[in-house]
Amino acid sequence: MTTLPKNWITEGLIDFEFKKYQLLAYLQETNKHFNEMKLYPVLSELIDHYRDLNELKSDSIELSKLFPKRLDSIDFQKGKLNYQSKVSEDTLMKELSMITEFALPKLVSQIEEGRTIYDYVEDQLEFEPVGIVPIYNQEGYILMSREKKNEIHAFRYKSSLLHFAGEKFRSISMWLIGVFQRSLVNTLEKIKMDLVREIKELPNPATWRIHSQQEFPIEETLIPISKRLLLKSVTV
């Protein structure tokens, strides 16, 4: 996939036409992913690029620190290296302003497209417990199925509490533990009991069913959305 570096706006040639081409090539690639209903990591990358660019726009003074510079002189008395910008700062600011004004609405439009797809996919999902949910539900299983497929993808999940900068954040990790064939005999309840017998460390696991009415990509779409649905249901 055509990617866009984190500091794309200040890296390499700072020229409006060049950056415009670079951005449009990236957005064209992200649009291909959205057409295939693949949301991640594209959607989160778009949001990060928007936030970074918006921060640069709101703090234009800090932009000058990112400009490429060359060593101009050495002050031996103060032990200091003096640098000078390789190009006119006024010219750079004008180019960066043009790039920013062009890029921000493009990113917003693409993010809104991704969110529309996200909402559509979420509306197509059925999310419910399999059996009784135990008091401890911070780890367990997800049984994922799609309408026209016989496979049931079984995932194990675990919720963790992260501490960062004095704040607490909840995260969900998921990993595939097996693929089963759905049938009249091999029901979700039976698959759950098979997992209980096989994995002894979870004798009474919280188990959730996620069923998709359409054949959305598992890795790029269903797993990320499943994690968000779990975060709403798993208790601390």
Secondary structure, 3 states (H helix, E strand, C coil): CCCCCCCCCCCCCCCHHHHHHHHHHHHHHHHHHHHCCCCCCHHHHHHHHHHHHHHHHHCHHHHHHHCCEEEEEEECCCCEEEEEECCCHHHHHHHHHHHHHHHHHHHHHHHHHHHHHHHHHHHCEEEEECCCCCCCCCEEEEEEEECCCCEEEEEEEEEEEEEECCEEEEEEEEEEEEEEECCCCCCHHHHHHHHHHHCCCCCCCEEEEEEECCCCCHHHHHHHHHHHHHHHHCCC
